[in-house]
Structures are given as C-alpha cells and as structure tokens.
Amino acid sequence: MIDAHPAGSPTGWKWHRGLPLGAEYPKDAAVEFTANYPDARELRDFQPNTLGALIASPRAREVLASLDVRGIEMLPVAIKDHSGKVIANDYAFLNPLGAQEAIDMECSRVTMGALDKSQVRGVDHLVLAPNRIDPDAKLFRCTTWMRLFLVRDDVKVAFEQAGLTGCRFFPAEGWDGLDI
C-alpha cells in the first residue's frame, strides 16, 4: 500500500485537476510501501494506494497502449518495499488529462464538496450523460468529480482478459458509491 506521492512532487490537490504535472514532477521519483499496512507487500498491476491515484505496472500500460488509450500523462516511479529497497523501477502514475462532462447532475443524487462546491464529494445514485462523453474517451475523469476515474467497457474487458490485478470495476450507471 502506498500512502504518499514521491518526495518533491506537486502538491496533493494538483493530482486531481487533470492538468499536466510533468514539469513539476521529480526526476528519479520513488514511493515506498507504508508502515501503516505492514502486510501489504505485494506488487499489483494497479498498485493499491490511499492517494486516489492510478499507479500502473508496465503490463497495465501495455494493455492501455494496445487499446490506443490517449490523453494520459505517464509519470515514472520506482516502488520501494517497507525497508526502502527498490522492488520495481518501471511503474508509472497515470494522470488522465482533461475531463468529460460524463455525469448527469440533474438526475444524479450527489453530495457536493463543502469547500469546492463544483466537485462531487459523494453519491447516492449516479446517472451518466453518454451524449456528453467523447466517443474516443476510454479512461477519463469527470468534470464534476475529478477524483473519479471511468473506463469504457472495452477497457474493462481488456483489463479482465489480461488478468490485471489491483483494480475493481463497478457499473457507473446507478452506482451508489458504496462498493469501494
């Protein structure tokens, strides 16, 4: 389990804006398994973390490339174990750039953020607006919920067929936010 961005990386909130971070991202970036989860020692294709981030293995990135998924900044990162030893030097933070107006805010039942009232904080019933989603968008953020990542069904199927680990999927339409 990872619980911190690499030292010297952009401030935490910047990771949830869909903006390029490469210019601020540290060279030779590394993250370390947290002592808060001493039994979480296994590498996965999508590395579990408390950051709301996508940390992907080379295998996961190969699947994305095979599907011609575009608009994702890949920020290289090494992963260290609990003792600080590098156990993988070929992972990357995936930073989906931009966002889609994918959520039908009139039909969805959501709670908006207390500080940022333009962003969803929670959901009781999610309704999508498919006509507002670019047909070429395959893995993306939502303009009104930048911390949420959505994937098209073909991407989900490809991940499952490849046997990628560390990711779970929930049907977006009608989602009540409770499965996570």
GIZIHU-V277763 format. One record per residue. SS is DSSP state (H for helix, E for strand, C for the rest). D_CENTER is the distance of its C-alpha to the mean C-alpha in whole Angstrom. Layout:
ss:SS d_center:D_CENTER
ss:SS d_center:D_CENTER
This chain:
ss:C d_center:15
ss:E d_center:13
ss:C d_center:14
ss:C d_center:14
ss:C d_center:13
ss:C d_center:16
ss:C d_center:19
ss:C d_center:20
ss:C d_center:17
ss:C d_center:16
ss:C d_center:16
ss:H d_center:14
ss:H d_center:14
ss:H d_center:13
ss:H d_center:10
ss:H d_center:9
ss:C d_center:12
ss:C d_center:11
ss:C d_center:14
ss:C d_center:14
ss:C d_center:14
ss:C d_center:16
ss:C d_center:20
ss:C d_center:19
ss:C d_center:17
ss:C d_center:19
ss:C d_center:21
ss:C d_center:21
ss:C d_center:18
ss:E d_center:18
ss:E d_center:16
ss:E d_center:18
ss:E d_center:18
ss:C d_center:19
ss:H d_center:22
ss:H d_center:21
ss:H d_center:20
ss:C d_center:23
ss:C d_center:23
ss:C d_center:19
ss:C d_center:20
ss:C d_center:19
ss:C d_center:16
ss:C d_center:14
ss:C d_center:12
ss:E d_center:9
ss:C d_center:10
ss:C d_center:10
ss:E d_center:10
ss:C d_center:11
ss:C d_center:9
ss:C d_center:6
ss:C d_center:4
ss:E d_center:3
ss:E d_center:7
ss:E d_center:9
ss:C d_center:13
ss:H d_center:15
ss:H d_center:16
ss:H d_center:12
ss:H d_center:13
ss:H d_center:16
ss:H d_center:15
ss:H d_center:13
ss:H d_center:16
ss:H d_center:19
ss:C d_center:17
ss:C d_center:18
ss:C d_center:14
ss:C d_center:14
ss:C d_center:13
ss:E d_center:10
ss:E d_center:12
ss:E d_center:12
ss:E d_center:13
ss:E d_center:15
ss:E d_center:15
ss:E d_center:17
ss:E d_center:17
ss:E d_center:20
ss:C d_center:21
ss:C d_center:23
ss:C d_center:26
ss:C d_center:24
ss:C d_center:25
ss:E d_center:23
ss:E d_center:22
ss:E d_center:19
ss:E d_center:19
ss:E d_center:17
ss:E d_center:14
ss:E d_center:11
ss:E d_center:8
ss:E d_center:7
ss:E d_center:7
ss:E d_center:8
ss:C d_center:11
ss:C d_center:13
ss:C d_center:13
ss:E d_center:15
ss:C d_center:17
ss:C d_center:16
ss:E d_center:17
ss:C d_center:21
ss:C d_center:22
ss:C d_center:25
ss:C d_center:25
ss:C d_center:22
ss:E d_center:23
ss:E d_center:20
ss:E d_center:21
ss:E d_center:20
ss:C d_center:19
ss:C d_center:23
ss:C d_center:22
ss:C d_center:20
ss:C d_center:22
ss:C d_center:20
ss:C d_center:16
ss:E d_center:16
ss:E d_center:16
ss:E d_center:17
ss:E d_center:18
ss:E d_center:21
ss:E d_center:21
ss:C d_center:18
ss:C d_center:20
ss:E d_center:19
ss:C d_center:21
ss:H d_center:21
ss:H d_center:23
ss:H d_center:21
ss:C d_center:18
ss:C d_center:19
ss:C d_center:20
ss:C d_center:18
ss:C d_center:15
ss:C d_center:13
ss:E d_center:9
ss:E d_center:9
ss:E d_center:9
ss:E d_center:12
ss:C d_center:14
ss:C d_center:15
ss:E d_center:12
ss:E d_center:10
ss:E d_center:8
ss:E d_center:7
ss:E d_center:6
ss:E d_center:9
ss:E d_center:10
ss:C d_center:14
ss:H d_center:16
ss:H d_center:17
ss:H d_center:14
ss:H d_center:14
ss:H d_center:17
ss:H d_center:17
ss:H d_center:14
ss:H d_center:17
ss:H d_center:20
ss:H d_center:18
ss:C d_center:18
ss:C d_center:15
ss:C d_center:14
ss:C d_center:12
ss:C d_center:10
ss:C d_center:11
ss:C d_center:12
ss:C d_center:14
ss:C d_center:16
ss:C d_center:15
ss:C d_center:19
ss:C d_center:20
ss:C d_center:18
ss:C d_center:19
ss:C d_center:16
ss:C d_center:18
ss:C d_center:16
ss:C d_center:13
